[in-house]
Each structure stands twice: as C-alpha cells, then as structure tokens.
Amino acid sequence: MNLVAHELRGEQKLFWRSRELALFTFLLPILFLLLLGSVYGSDRLKEEGGIKASGYLLAGMLGYGAAAIGFTGLAIVVVIRREEGILKRVRGTPLPPWAYLGALIGSFTIVYALQAVALVLIGRLALGVHFPDHAFSLVLALLLGTVAFAALGLGLTGSIRSAEGSSAVANAIFLPMAFISGSFWSPHAYPRFLEAIANVLPMTYFIRLVRDVALRHAEIWNRPGSVGVVAAWGAVGLVAALRGFRWMPRES
C-alpha cells in the first residue's frame, strides 16, 4: 500500500502540473455552471416538474465532469503514456501493474471528488441550489459513475493507435454523448432519433440518476434501472480493458 500511496501522490502532482488537462477536465464544467447558471437564473422547467433550471444544470455538470475526467481524461493520459513508452518502463519497476493503474484511477477519482464538491458549493452559494437531502446516496451515485466511466476510458485505449489521435478519438465520443445525454438541457424535446440514441448512452442514465437523487429526493437504491445500466456499461468497459489494454506502444 505504501507503493500505491507514493504513486498516488505522484499522479496528483502530474495532473495539476498539466494545465491543459486541468483546464479541460476540471475547470471547464465549473465554468459552464457559472456561465449557464447565471443565464438560467431562477427559471424553472415545467416539463421537469418545476425543477429549478440552475439545479438541473448542476446535476448535468456533475455528469459531464465524471465523463470528462474518468473517460476522456483517463483515456488520453493512458494512450499518451503508452505510446511514449512510460507504461512499458513501469512494467520494469517494482511497482505492480495493478498498483499503478489503481493509483492512476484513484488520482482521477480524487480530482472528480474535488470538482464535485466545488460544483455543489457553487450551486448553493452562487445559484441558490439547495443541498441534496440524501448526500450519501449522491456520493454513491457519483462514485458509481466515476468507476464506470474510468472502466470505459481504459477500454477505449485499446482502440486508439496513436498519442496524436487520443484526444480526437476520445472527444469525438465524449462531446456528442455529453450533448445528447442532456448535460446542458432537458432532452424532452428531442426528435425521436436523438431520443433513441440517448436511451442507450451511459451518460444519460448517470445524469438521470444524479438528478433523481440530488433534485427529486430519491435514494440510489430506489433507482435500480439507472444504476443497473450505468453498472452494465462499466462492466462492458472492464471487459474491453481486460481484452484490449496494452502496456507496449502500438506504433514504433
């Protein structure tokens, strides 16, 4: 465990030293919440039962952040390190592979936890969004989403061949998913073909779960459908990671 803790500290330093990574995965959802939340003001969404629009956006940004950090950020970092030979060199050190990956995922989980706290505090102090009644259920929901998207991010790395293409591939999946899943607005007015796509995306069910817990006072165990879909997508990512994850560069 000392090796894991040491590696975890190192991963945290590497993350915060990468200004591009910190900006696009950590700060961007916070900026979106401040900018769009100020536009929504005290508006309420009739199609969502009168929920305050800024609270609806907050839940969407919690979902956006989990995917941005756990899926996109993790996938890009792993592919770059693989193609630069860093993962290959890790295999030659006393650090076990499981400890390295555990510390890497743990570091991204810490980043998301800090982001989630910042989003909730900004929502309360700047936008007047009430704290959730069931904080423990919200923590469990966010943890479930983080783990599921991290598994999907690791699974994606096997399909990306180059460090140069890592950002393009990851964002080509993440950004449409974020918009279609309803991170920024209610999906009720979607045309049927977009609704059909949204209904198979893990981010749709994760954001729905977060909104139910944070805004509709539900407990996580009262939403088995959303929990099951997010967990199932996480299992798909895990299987893909076990089959396709590589420590050696794919391009020489």
VENWO-V366797 format. One record per residue. BURIAL is 1 if it has 9 or more other C-alpha atoms within 8 Angstrom, else 0. D_FIRST is the distance of its C-alpha to the first C-alpha in Angstrom with 2 decimals. Layout:
burial->BURIAL d_first->D_FIRST
burial->BURIAL d_first->D_FIRST
//
This chain:
burial->0 d_first->0.00
burial->0 d_first->3.81
burial->0 d_first->5.32
burial->1 d_first->5.01
burial->1 d_first->6.17
burial->0 d_first->8.53
burial->1 d_first->9.79
burial->1 d_first->10.32
burial->1 d_first->12.40
burial->0 d_first->14.22
burial->1 d_first->15.06
burial->1 d_first->16.48
burial->0 d_first->18.62
burial->0 d_first->19.86
burial->1 d_first->20.84
burial->1 d_first->22.86
burial->0 d_first->24.45
burial->0 d_first->25.85
burial->0 d_first->28.83
burial->0 d_first->30.10
burial->1 d_first->26.92
burial->1 d_first->26.62
burial->1 d_first->30.34
burial->1 d_first->30.72
burial->1 d_first->27.65
burial->1 d_first->27.03
burial->1 d_first->30.47
burial->1 d_first->32.89
burial->1 d_first->32.50
burial->1 d_first->32.93
burial->0 d_first->36.06
burial->1 d_first->37.37
burial->1 d_first->37.05
burial->1 d_first->38.90
burial->0 d_first->41.61
burial->1 d_first->42.32
burial->1 d_first->41.81
burial->0 d_first->44.50
burial->0 d_first->46.78
burial->1 d_first->46.32
burial->1 d_first->46.89
burial->0 d_first->47.82
burial->0 d_first->48.99
burial->0 d_first->48.33
burial->1 d_first->48.01
burial->0 d_first->50.76
burial->0 d_first->49.48
burial->0 d_first->46.16
burial->0 d_first->47.84
burial->0 d_first->48.30
burial->1 d_first->44.66
burial->1 d_first->44.42
burial->1 d_first->43.96
burial->1 d_first->41.46
burial->1 d_first->39.26
burial->1 d_first->39.63
burial->1 d_first->38.58
burial->1 d_first->35.54
burial->1 d_first->34.25
burial->1 d_first->35.05
burial->1 d_first->33.10
burial->1 d_first->30.01
burial->1 d_first->30.41
burial->1 d_first->31.27
burial->1 d_first->28.19
burial->1 d_first->25.79
burial->1 d_first->27.46
burial->1 d_first->27.84
burial->1 d_first->24.17
burial->1 d_first->22.53
burial->1 d_first->25.26
burial->1 d_first->27.17
burial->1 d_first->24.76
burial->1 d_first->21.90
burial->1 d_first->24.47
burial->1 d_first->26.12
burial->0 d_first->23.05
burial->1 d_first->21.87
burial->1 d_first->25.45
burial->1 d_first->26.05
burial->1 d_first->22.99
burial->1 d_first->24.00
burial->1 d_first->27.58
burial->1 d_first->26.81
burial->1 d_first->24.91
burial->1 d_first->21.53
burial->1 d_first->19.89
burial->1 d_first->21.79
burial->0 d_first->20.46
burial->1 d_first->16.82
burial->1 d_first->17.61
burial->0 d_first->18.71
burial->0 d_first->15.56
burial->0 d_first->12.76
burial->1 d_first->10.49
burial->0 d_first->10.79
burial->0 d_first->13.05
burial->0 d_first->11.27
burial->1 d_first->8.20
burial->1 d_first->11.07
burial->0 d_first->13.07
burial->1 d_first->10.58
burial->1 d_first->10.07
burial->1 d_first->13.84
burial->1 d_first->14.83
burial->1 d_first->12.77
burial->1 d_first->14.61
burial->1 d_first->17.86
burial->1 d_first->17.34
burial->0 d_first->17.05
burial->1 d_first->20.16
burial->1 d_first->21.99
burial->0 d_first->21.22
burial->0 d_first->22.76
burial->1 d_first->25.60
burial->1 d_first->26.30
burial->0 d_first->26.56
burial->1 d_first->28.85
burial->1 d_first->30.97
burial->1 d_first->31.48
burial->0 d_first->32.42
burial->1 d_first->34.78
burial->1 d_first->36.27
burial->1 d_first->36.99
burial->0 d_first->38.18
burial->0 d_first->39.99
burial->1 d_first->41.09
burial->0 d_first->41.56
burial->1 d_first->39.28
burial->0 d_first->38.41
burial->0 d_first->34.89
burial->1 d_first->34.12
burial->0 d_first->35.08
burial->1 d_first->32.07
burial->0 d_first->29.10
burial->0 d_first->26.59
burial->1 d_first->28.18
burial->1 d_first->28.04
burial->0 d_first->24.30
burial->1 d_first->23.85
burial->1 d_first->26.32
burial->1 d_first->24.68
burial->0 d_first->21.25
burial->1 d_first->23.08
burial->1 d_first->24.82
burial->1 d_first->21.82
burial->1 d_first->20.06
burial->1 d_first->23.46
burial->1 d_first->24.36
burial->1 d_first->21.06
burial->1 d_first->21.76
burial->1 d_first->25.31
burial->1 d_first->24.36
burial->1 d_first->22.33
burial->1 d_first->25.26
burial->1 d_first->27.70
burial->1 d_first->26.28
burial->1 d_first->27.81
burial->0 d_first->31.21
burial->1 d_first->31.11
burial->1 d_first->32.43
burial->1 d_first->32.31
burial->1 d_first->30.49
burial->0 d_first->33.86
burial->1 d_first->34.24
burial->1 d_first->30.82
burial->1 d_first->31.90
burial->0 d_first->35.27
burial->1 d_first->34.05
burial->1 d_first->31.29
burial->1 d_first->33.69
burial->0 d_first->36.57
burial->0 d_first->34.72
burial->1 d_first->33.10
burial->0 d_first->36.12
burial->0 d_first->38.69
burial->1 d_first->36.28
burial->1 d_first->35.71
burial->1 d_first->39.48
burial->1 d_first->40.49
burial->1 d_first->37.92
burial->1 d_first->39.51
burial->1 d_first->37.02
burial->0 d_first->39.98
burial->0 d_first->42.77
burial->0 d_first->43.86
burial->1 d_first->44.26
burial->0 d_first->47.27
burial->0 d_first->49.80
burial->0 d_first->48.31
burial->0 d_first->50.73
burial->0 d_first->50.12
burial->0 d_first->48.59
burial->1 d_first->45.92
burial->1 d_first->45.34
burial->0 d_first->44.89
burial->1 d_first->42.27
burial->1 d_first->40.44
burial->0 d_first->40.38
burial->0 d_first->38.12
burial->1 d_first->35.58
burial->1 d_first->32.14
burial->1 d_first->32.45
burial->1 d_first->35.70
burial->1 d_first->34.17
burial->1 d_first->31.12
burial->1 d_first->33.47
burial->1 d_first->35.78
burial->1 d_first->33.06
burial->1 d_first->32.06
burial->1 d_first->35.77
burial->1 d_first->36.48
burial->1 d_first->33.74
burial->1 d_first->34.24
burial->1 d_first->38.02
burial->0 d_first->39.49
burial->1 d_first->37.64
burial->1 d_first->36.26
burial->1 d_first->33.22
burial->1 d_first->30.79
burial->0 d_first->31.70
burial->0 d_first->35.32
burial->1 d_first->34.76
burial->0 d_first->33.76
burial->0 d_first->35.55
burial->1 d_first->33.61
burial->1 d_first->30.27
burial->0 d_first->31.18
burial->1 d_first->32.24
burial->1 d_first->29.15
burial->1 d_first->26.92
burial->0 d_first->29.25
burial->1 d_first->28.97
burial->1 d_first->25.20
burial->1 d_first->25.62
burial->1 d_first->28.08
burial->1 d_first->25.66
burial->1 d_first->22.97
burial->1 d_first->25.66
burial->1 d_first->26.84
burial->1 d_first->23.41
burial->0 d_first->22.97
burial->0 d_first->26.49
burial->1 d_first->26.80
burial->1 d_first->23.54
burial->0 d_first->23.99
burial->0 d_first->22.03
burial->1 d_first->25.36
burial->1 d_first->27.91
burial->0 d_first->30.71
burial->0 d_first->33.28
burial->0 d_first->34.02
//
